């Protein structure tokens, strides 16, 4: 937070688009209500790589509304009401990495994440190269590092990962294998 900017906005109050099974907007709701009621919404997943091609990995803060304190190999988050996936991907990547001036993330594919227990969102997966020094957002990121693909693969069974990110990672591997 910048000195003098006042308290950070409550993420539960952020308005997000509510979508149907075809990713068509059917309304909007505050994020907290969407989560509490299990309303389907939109999210972005951005695989961020440094100049050497290593993947940005982080552990979420314990204050996150969804999947607190778990590891993730993507930055990203919910798409705001009236916001495009592409705009949300750039905004989220810059916010979470703590940088300005990233190139637009490259869209790869869209999929529906549904855990069968009330967590369901349309997800667009992107990739971006971040050659700037990162200063991750303290409210979002408790720990971070850039790791090689081999290191990431070794950690898959060692660390507790966010389930949607792990699902997205397996989908990305399958997408690249085609």
ZIGI-V128333 format. One line per field, one symbol per residue. phi: phi as a letter, one per 30 degrees, with the letter a starting at -180 (. if undefined). psi: psi as a letter, one per 40 degrees, with the letter a starting at -180 (. if undefined). A space follows every 50 residues. Layout:
BEGIN
phi: ???
psi: ???
END
This chain:
BEGIN
phi: .deididdddddcddbdcbcdcicdclbadeededdciddbcbcbbdccd ddidcdbbcdddcddbhdicdbcbckldddeicdedddddeddddddibb jddddddcacaccbdibjcbadbccbbbccccdcbedddcbdaaacbded dedddecccdcddddddddddddddddd
psi: hiheeaiiihddehhihhiaeefhheaiiiddddddefhhaiiihhhhia deeihhiihiieeidhfieiiieiiaaihiheiiddddddddddddefii fiihihhdiiihhheefehhihhhhiiihheihigihdedhdiiihiidd ddddededihihdddddddddddddde.
END
